[in-house]
Amino acid sequence: MAFPWFGRARSAAVEVEKKASATGKLVALAAGSGRVVWSPRDTVSLVRTGFAGNPVGFRAVRLIAEAAAAVPLICQDRERRYEMHPVLDLLRRPNAGQGRAELFEALIGQILLSGNGYLEAVGAGVKGLPAELHVLRSDRVAVVPGADGWPSGYEYSVGGRKFRFDMTGSPDPICHIRSFHPLDDHYGLSPMQAAAVAVDVHNSASSWSKALLDNAARPSGAIIYKGADGQASLSPDQYDRLVTEMEMHHQGARNAGRPMLLEGGLDWKPMGFSPSDMEFHETKKAAAREIAQAFGVPPMLMGIPGDATYANYAEAHRAFYRLTVLPLVSRVASALAWWLGEHLGAEIDLRPDPDQVPALAEERDQQWKRIGEATFLTDAEKRAALGLPPLPED
């Protein structure tokens, strides 16, 4: 497999000492029976259990990443808004293997899963801009702090080798976008980390449900042996034969409802669920809501029952864009504008265009009408209130 940074002068393959975040990898292990066992909290384990192995986490990440990648971006400066611009051209086709939507979906997905997103600038393009942009896997990137505490470089580990990107010059080869983390100076805190406990609970409840299906969808009963002459125990051969018969003919989904034939001296006593035993189903739904809430997705949009926060689906959809998607896109776009502005040598502004988001059309129509009818505002003030640049002077 070829990597875009092999031919770059700034990226040298060097063997260096491994750096790590101050928080490191946290693993909660149970030291004795009866204690809670949590899944590992490193990025790879969280992705496996919370994204690849959990339908709620998978859908929440995909819903946000796909919605954010589809939001159109506006490129402007203090004087005008651009329909055509080298930055827009670069984002439209960032590399040979990805388009704009694929790049942003991968970048935002990394931020949601790990709290960190890394973009690499490759080659020399138009007007000082990079020729290509590539998203780096966050689990392979480590920050190298400098003497002043700021990152002096980044290390990318792959195939047993480490590649260092120097961050002491200008422009920077790496754009690091991270979520807020109050306890770490270099790495962000992801929604998946905040939802890790709920993910474990939801996965455990799913495993419980699967175990019930494997046992004919009901709890096991008790087979009571009443032998002759008051004997109450089976011989080892009888016990092994009985266990084999139960496993072969009375367990699993294909044997559900199959009648049981018991020989003399054996009596079947079924056991039912108590109300407390059935609470695991409600626990699973509560865990699903907590996962959705950690990501900022209204549970109604994911089909999770029992949530009546919003009056209807359209209201929940608007809240999803207003409170989750647009703030995330704004943060990513601002970081990209600052980073690409360094390469371009000019200040630019990238921001989402809410006028082209269908879910916000009604809200924007009301805002345009309200500002348009404000007779006490000049045309220039109305344009500024709507986020538009001033008209060019004649």
Contacts in CASP RR format, 6 or more apart in sequence:
PFRMAT RR
TARGET T0000
AUTHOR 0000-0000-0000
METHOD contacts of the structure
MODEL  1
MAFPWFGRARSAAVEVEKKASATGKLVALAAGSGRVVWSPRDTVSLVRTG
FAGNPVGFRAVRLIAEAAAAVPLICQDRERRYEMHPVLDLLRRPNAGQGR
AELFEALIGQILLSGNGYLEAVGAGVKGLPAELHVLRSDRVAVVPGADGW
PSGYEYSVGGRKFRFDMTGSPDPICHIRSFHPLDDHYGLSPMQAAAVAVD
VHNSASSWSKALLDNAARPSGAIIYKGADGQASLSPDQYDRLVTEMEMHH
QGARNAGRPMLLEGGLDWKPMGFSPSDMEFHETKKAAAREIAQAFGVPPM
LMGIPGDATYANYAEAHRAFYRLTVLPLVSRVASALAWWLGEHLGAEIDL
RPDPDQVPALAEERDQQWKRIGEATFLTDAEKRAALGLPPLPED
3 158 0 8 1.000
3 163 0 8 1.000
4 95 0 8 1.000
4 120 0 8 1.000
4 122 0 8 1.000
4 132 0 8 1.000
4 134 0 8 1.000
5 11 0 8 1.000
5 120 0 8 1.000
5 122 0 8 1.000
5 156 0 8 1.000
5 163 0 8 1.000
5 165 0 8 1.000
8 122 0 8 1.000
8 123 0 8 1.000
8 173 0 8 1.000
10 165 0 8 1.000
10 166 0 8 1.000
10 173 0 8 1.000
11 163 0 8 1.000
11 164 0 8 1.000
11 165 0 8 1.000
11 173 0 8 1.000
12 163 0 8 1.000
12 164 0 8 1.000
13 161 0 8 1.000
13 162 0 8 1.000
13 163 0 8 1.000
14 162 0 8 1.000
14 163 0 8 1.000
14 164 0 8 1.000
15 161 0 8 1.000
15 162 0 8 1.000
16 144 0 8 1.000
16 155 0 8 1.000
16 162 0 8 1.000
16 164 0 8 1.000
18 142 0 8 1.000
18 155 0 8 1.000
18 162 0 8 1.000
19 142 0 8 1.000
19 143 0 8 1.000
19 144 0 8 1.000
19 145 0 8 1.000
19 155 0 8 1.000
20 142 0 8 1.000
21 142 0 8 1.000
21 143 0 8 1.000
21 184 0 8 1.000
21 186 0 8 1.000
21 187 0 8 1.000
22 184 0 8 1.000
22 185 0 8 1.000
22 186 0 8 1.000
23 183 0 8 1.000
23 184 0 8 1.000
23 187 0 8 1.000
24 42 0 8 1.000
25 40 0 8 1.000
25 41 0 8 1.000
25 42 0 8 1.000
26 40 0 8 1.000
26 41 0 8 1.000
26 42 0 8 1.000
27 38 0 8 1.000
27 40 0 8 1.000
27 41 0 8 1.000
27 42 0 8 1.000
28 36 0 8 1.000
28 37 0 8 1.000
28 38 0 8 1.000
28 41 0 8 1.000
29 37 0 8 1.000
30 36 0 8 1.000
30 37 0 8 1.000
38 196 0 8 1.000
38 197 0 8 1.000
38 200 0 8 1.000
39 45 0 8 1.000
39 46 0 8 1.000
39 49 0 8 1.000
39 196 0 8 1.000
39 199 0 8 1.000
39 200 0 8 1.000
39 203 0 8 1.000
40 46 0 8 1.000
41 193 0 8 1.000
41 196 0 8 1.000
42 139 0 8 1.000
43 113 0 8 1.000
43 114 0 8 1.000
43 138 0 8 1.000
43 139 0 8 1.000
44 139 0 8 1.000
46 113 0 8 1.000
46 114 0 8 1.000
46 190 0 8 1.000
46 192 0 8 1.000
46 193 0 8 1.000
46 196 0 8 1.000
46 199 0 8 1.000
47 113 0 8 1.000
47 114 0 8 1.000
47 139 0 8 1.000
47 192 0 8 1.000
49 199 0 8 1.000
49 200 0 8 1.000
49 203 0 8 1.000
50 57 0 8 1.000
50 58 0 8 1.000
50 192 0 8 1.000
50 195 0 8 1.000
50 196 0 8 1.000
50 199 0 8 1.000
50 203 0 8 1.000
51 57 0 8 1.000
51 58 0 8 1.000
51 61 0 8 1.000
51 113 0 8 1.000
51 192 0 8 1.000
52 58 0 8 1.000
53 203 0 8 1.000
54 199 0 8 1.000
54 202 0 8 1.000
54 203 0 8 1.000
54 291 0 8 1.000
56 199 0 8 1.000
56 202 0 8 1.000
56 287 0 8 1.000
56 288 0 8 1.000
56 291 0 8 1.000
56 292 0 8 1.000
56 302 0 8 1.000
56 304 0 8 1.000
57 192 0 8 1.000
57 195 0 8 1.000
57 199 0 8 1.000
57 291 0 8 1.000
57 295 0 8 1.000
59 302 0 8 1.000
60 112 0 8 1.000
60 191 0 8 1.000
60 291 0 8 1.000
60 292 0 8 1.000
60 295 0 8 1.000
60 296 0 8 1.000
60 297 0 8 1.000
60 302 0 8 1.000
61 109 0 8 1.000
61 112 0 8 1.000
61 113 0 8 1.000
61 192 0 8 1.000
61 295 0 8 1.000
63 297 0 8 1.000
63 301 0 8 1.000
63 302 0 8 1.000
64 108 0 8 1.000
64 109 0 8 1.000
64 112 0 8 1.000
64 295 0 8 1.000
64 296 0 8 1.000
64 297 0 8 1.000
64 324 0 8 1.000
64 325 0 8 1.000
64 328 0 8 1.000
65 104 0 8 1.000
65 105 0 8 1.000
65 108 0 8 1.000
65 109 0 8 1.000
65 112 0 8 1.000
66 105 0 8 1.000
67 320 0 8 1.000
67 321 0 8 1.000
67 325 0 8 1.000
68 104 0 8 1.000
68 105 0 8 1.000
68 108 0 8 1.000
68 325 0 8 1.000
68 328 0 8 1.000
68 329 0 8 1.000
68 332 0 8 1.000
69 100 0 8 1.000
69 101 0 8 1.000
69 102 0 8 1.000
69 103 0 8 1.000
69 104 0 8 1.000
69 105 0 8 1.000
69 108 0 8 1.000
70 101 0 8 1.000
71 325 0 8 1.000
71 326 0 8 1.000
71 329 0 8 1.000
71 352 0 8 1.000
71 353 0 8 1.000
71 356 0 8 1.000
71 357 0 8 1.000
72 352 0 8 1.000
72 353 0 8 1.000
72 356 0 8 1.000
73 88 0 8 1.000
73 91 0 8 1.000
73 329 0 8 1.000
73 333 0 8 1.000
73 350 0 8 1.000
73 351 0 8 1.000
73 352 0 8 1.000
73 353 0 8 1.000
74 81 0 8 1.000
74 349 0 8 1.000
74 350 0 8 1.000
74 351 0 8 1.000
74 352 0 8 1.000
74 353 0 8 1.000
75 81 0 8 1.000
75 82 0 8 1.000
75 85 0 8 1.000
75 87 0 8 1.000
75 88 0 8 1.000
75 348 0 8 1.000
75 349 0 8 1.000
75 350 0 8 1.000
76 82 0 8 1.000
76 348 0 8 1.000
76 349 0 8 1.000
76 351 0 8 1.000
76 389 0 8 1.000
77 346 0 8 1.000
77 347 0 8 1.000
77 348 0 8 1.000
77 349 0 8 1.000
77 389 0 8 1.000
78 347 0 8 1.000
78 389 0 8 1.000
79 389 0 8 1.000
79 390 0 8 1.000
79 392 0 8 1.000
80 389 0 8 1.000
80 392 0 8 1.000
81 388 0 8 1.000
81 389 0 8 1.000
82 88 0 8 1.000
85 348 0 8 1.000
86 126 0 8 1.000
86 127 0 8 1.000
86 129 0 8 1.000
86 344 0 8 1.000
87 129 0 8 1.000
87 337 0 8 1.000
87 340 0 8 1.000
87 341 0 8 1.000
87 344 0 8 1.000
87 348 0 8 1.000
87 350 0 8 1.000
89 126 0 8 1.000
90 126 0 8 1.000
90 129 0 8 1.000
90 130 0 8 1.000
90 133 0 8 1.000
90 340 0 8 1.000
91 100 0 8 1.000
91 103 0 8 1.000
91 133 0 8 1.000
91 336 0 8 1.000
92 99 0 8 1.000
92 100 0 8 1.000
93 99 0 8 1.000
93 100 0 8 1.000
94 100 0 8 1.000
94 103 0 8 1.000
94 132 0 8 1.000
94 133 0 8 1.000
94 134 0 8 1.000
95 103 0 8 1.000
95 122 0 8 1.000
95 132 0 8 1.000
95 133 0 8 1.000
95 134 0 8 1.000
96 132 0 8 1.000
98 106 0 8 1.000
103 133 0 8 1.000
103 135 0 8 1.000
104 332 0 8 1.000
106 135 0 8 1.000
107 117 0 8 1.000
107 119 0 8 1.000
107 135 0 8 1.000
107 177 0 8 1.000
107 332 0 8 1.000
108 328 0 8 1.000
108 332 0 8 1.000
110 116 0 8 1.000
110 117 0 8 1.000
110 118 0 8 1.000
110 135 0 8 1.000
110 137 0 8 1.000
110 138 0 8 1.000
111 117 0 8 1.000
111 177 0 8 1.000
111 178 0 8 1.000
111 179 0 8 1.000
111 190 0 8 1.000
111 328 0 8 1.000
111 332 0 8 1.000
112 190 0 8 1.000
112 191 0 8 1.000
112 192 0 8 1.000
112 295 0 8 1.000
113 138 0 8 1.000
113 190 0 8 1.000
113 192 0 8 1.000
114 138 0 8 1.000
114 139 0 8 1.000
114 188 0 8 1.000
114 190 0 8 1.000
114 192 0 8 1.000
115 138 0 8 1.000
115 178 0 8 1.000
115 179 0 8 1.000
115 181 0 8 1.000
115 187 0 8 1.000
115 188 0 8 1.000
115 189 0 8 1.000
115 190 0 8 1.000
115 193 0 8 1.000
116 138 0 8 1.000
116 141 0 8 1.000
116 176 0 8 1.000
116 177 0 8 1.000
116 178 0 8 1.000
116 179 0 8 1.000
116 187 0 8 1.000
116 188 0 8 1.000
116 190 0 8 1.000
117 135 0 8 1.000
117 136 0 8 1.000
117 138 0 8 1.000
117 176 0 8 1.000
117 177 0 8 1.000
117 178 0 8 1.000
118 135 0 8 1.000
118 136 0 8 1.000
118 138 0 8 1.000
118 141 0 8 1.000
118 154 0 8 1.000
118 174 0 8 1.000
118 175 0 8 1.000
118 176 0 8 1.000
118 177 0 8 1.000
119 133 0 8 1.000
119 134 0 8 1.000
119 135 0 8 1.000
119 136 0 8 1.000
119 174 0 8 1.000
119 175 0 8 1.000
119 177 0 8 1.000
119 336 0 8 1.000
119 339 0 8 1.000
120 133 0 8 1.000
120 134 0 8 1.000
120 135 0 8 1.000
120 136 0 8 1.000
120 165 0 8 1.000
120 173 0 8 1.000
120 174 0 8 1.000
121 130 0 8 1.000
121 132 0 8 1.000
121 133 0 8 1.000
121 171 0 8 1.000
121 172 0 8 1.000
121 173 0 8 1.000
121 174 0 8 1.000
121 175 0 8 1.000
121 343 0 8 1.000
122 130 0 8 1.000
122 131 0 8 1.000
122 132 0 8 1.000
122 133 0 8 1.000
122 134 0 8 1.000
123 130 0 8 1.000
123 131 0 8 1.000
123 132 0 8 1.000
124 130 0 8 1.000
124 131 0 8 1.000
125 131 0 8 1.000
127 344 0 8 1.000
128 343 0 8 1.000
128 344 0 8 1.000
128 345 0 8 1.000
129 340 0 8 1.000
129 343 0 8 1.000
129 344 0 8 1.000
130 343 0 8 1.000
136 156 0 8 1.000
136 174 0 8 1.000
140 156 0 8 1.000
140 157 0 8 1.000
140 158 0 8 1.000
141 154 0 8 1.000
141 155 0 8 1.000
141 156 0 8 1.000
142 154 0 8 1.000
142 155 0 8 1.000
142 157 0 8 1.000
143 151 0 8 1.000
143 153 0 8 1.000
143 154 0 8 1.000
143 176 0 8 1.000
143 186 0 8 1.000
143 187 0 8 1.000
144 151 0 8 1.000
144 152 0 8 1.000
144 153 0 8 1.000
144 154 0 8 1.000
144 155 0 8 1.000
144 164 0 8 1.000
145 151 0 8 1.000
145 152 0 8 1.000
145 185 0 8 1.000
145 186 0 8 1.000
146 152 0 8 1.000
146 153 0 8 1.000
149 185 0 8 1.000
151 167 0 8 1.000
151 176 0 8 1.000
151 186 0 8 1.000
152 166 0 8 1.000
152 167 0 8 1.000
152 168 0 8 1.000
153 164 0 8 1.000
153 165 0 8 1.000
153 166 0 8 1.000
153 167 0 8 1.000
153 168 0 8 1.000
153 174 0 8 1.000
154 164 0 8 1.000
154 165 0 8 1.000
154 167 0 8 1.000
154 174 0 8 1.000
154 176 0 8 1.000
155 162 0 8 1.000
155 163 0 8 1.000
155 164 0 8 1.000
155 165 0 8 1.000
156 162 0 8 1.000
156 163 0 8 1.000
156 164 0 8 1.000
156 165 0 8 1.000
157 163 0 8 1.000
165 173 0 8 1.000
165 174 0 8 1.000
166 173 0 8 1.000
167 173 0 8 1.000
167 174 0 8 1.000
170 342 0 8 1.000
171 339 0 8 1.000
171 341 0 8 1.000
171 342 0 8 1.000
171 343 0 8 1.000
172 339 0 8 1.000
172 342 0 8 1.000
175 335 0 8 1.000
175 336 0 8 1.000
175 339 0 8 1.000
177 331 0 8 1.000
177 332 0 8 1.000
177 335 0 8 1.000
178 187 0 8 1.000
178 188 0 8 1.000
179 188 0 8 1.000
179 189 0 8 1.000
179 190 0 8 1.000
180 188 0 8 1.000
180 189 0 8 1.000
181 187 0 8 1.000
181 188 0 8 1.000
181 189 0 8 1.000
182 189 0 8 1.000
191 294 0 8 1.000
191 295 0 8 1.000
191 296 0 8 1.000
192 199 0 8 1.000
192 294 0 8 1.000
194 294 0 8 1.000
195 290 0 8 1.000
195 291 0 8 1.000
195 294 0 8 1.000
195 295 0 8 1.000
198 287 0 8 1.000
198 288 0 8 1.000
198 290 0 8 1.000
198 291 0 8 1.000
198 294 0 8 1.000
199 287 0 8 1.000
199 291 0 8 1.000
201 283 0 8 1.000
201 284 0 8 1.000
201 287 0 8 1.000
202 284 0 8 1.000
202 287 0 8 1.000
202 288 0 8 1.000
202 291 0 8 1.000
205 280 0 8 1.000
205 281 0 8 1.000
205 283 0 8 1.000
205 284 0 8 1.000
205 287 0 8 1.000
206 284 0 8 1.000
208 280 0 8 1.000
209 280 0 8 1.000
209 284 0 8 1.000
212 218 0 8 1.000
212 219 0 8 1.000
213 252 0 8 1.000
213 253 0 8 1.000
214 251 0 8 1.000
214 252 0 8 1.000
214 253 0 8 1.000
215 251 0 8 1.000
215 252 0 8 1.000
216 250 0 8 1.000
216 251 0 8 1.000
216 252 0 8 1.000
216 253 0 8 1.000
216 255 0 8 1.000
216 256 0 8 1.000
216 257 0 8 1.000
217 253 0 8 1.000
217 256 0 8 1.000
218 270 0 8 1.000
218 272 0 8 1.000
218 273 0 8 1.000
219 271 0 8 1.000
219 272 0 8 1.000
219 273 0 8 1.000
219 277 0 8 1.000
220 271 0 8 1.000
221 268 0 8 1.000
221 269 0 8 1.000
221 270 0 8 1.000
221 271 0 8 1.000
222 268 0 8 1.000
222 269 0 8 1.000
222 271 0 8 1.000
223 242 0 8 1.000
223 262 0 8 1.000
223 266 0 8 1.000
223 267 0 8 1.000
223 268 0 8 1.000
223 269 0 8 1.000
224 266 0 8 1.000
224 267 0 8 1.000
224 268 0 8 1.000
224 269 0 8 1.000
225 232 0 8 1.000
225 233 0 8 1.000
225 234 0 8 1.000
225 265 0 8 1.000
225 266 0 8 1.000
225 267 0 8 1.000
226 232 0 8 1.000
226 265 0 8 1.000
226 266 0 8 1.000
226 267 0 8 1.000
227 265 0 8 1.000
234 242 0 8 1.000
242 266 0 8 1.000
249 255 0 8 1.000
249 258 0 8 1.000
250 258 0 8 1.000
250 260 0 8 1.000
260 268 0 8 1.000
262 268 0 8 1.000
285 304 0 8 1.000
285 305 0 8 1.000
285 306 0 8 1.000
288 299 0 8 1.000
288 302 0 8 1.000
288 304 0 8 1.000
289 299 0 8 1.000
289 304 0 8 1.000
289 306 0 8 1.000
289 307 0 8 1.000
292 298 0 8 1.000
292 299 0 8 1.000
292 302 0 8 1.000
292 304 0 8 1.000
293 299 0 8 1.000
295 324 0 8 1.000
296 320 0 8 1.000
296 323 0 8 1.000
296 324 0 8 1.000
297 320 0 8 1.000
297 324 0 8 1.000
298 307 0 8 1.000
298 309 0 8 1.000
298 310 0 8 1.000
298 316 0 8 1.000
298 317 0 8 1.000
298 319 0 8 1.000
298 320 0 8 1.000
299 306 0 8 1.000
299 307 0 8 1.000
299 309 0 8 1.000
300 307 0 8 1.000
300 309 0 8 1.000
300 310 0 8 1.000
300 313 0 8 1.000
300 316 0 8 1.000
301 313 0 8 1.000
301 316 0 8 1.000
301 317 0 8 1.000
301 320 0 8 1.000
309 316 0 8 1.000
310 316 0 8 1.000
310 319 0 8 1.000
314 359 0 8 1.000
317 359 0 8 1.000
318 359 0 8 1.000
318 360 0 8 1.000
318 363 0 8 1.000
320 359 0 8 1.000
321 354 0 8 1.000
321 357 0 8 1.000
321 359 0 8 1.000
321 360 0 8 1.000
322 360 0 8 1.000
322 363 0 8 1.000
326 352 0 8 1.000
326 354 0 8 1.000
326 357 0 8 1.000
329 352 0 8 1.000
330 351 0 8 1.000
330 352 0 8 1.000
333 350 0 8 1.000
333 351 0 8 1.000
333 352 0 8 1.000
334 350 0 8 1.000
334 351 0 8 1.000
336 350 0 8 1.000
337 348 0 8 1.000
337 349 0 8 1.000
337 350 0 8 1.000
340 348 0 8 1.000
341 347 0 8 1.000
341 348 0 8 1.000
354 360 0 8 1.000
354 364 0 8 1.000
355 364 0 8 1.000
367 386 0 8 1.000
368 386 0 8 1.000
371 377 0 8 1.000
371 382 0 8 1.000
371 385 0 8 1.000
371 386 0 8 1.000
372 382 0 8 1.000
374 382 0 8 1.000
377 385 0 8 1.000
379 391 0 8 1.000
380 390 0 8 1.000
380 391 0 8 1.000
383 389 0 8 1.000
383 390 0 8 1.000
383 391 0 8 1.000
384 390 0 8 1.000
END
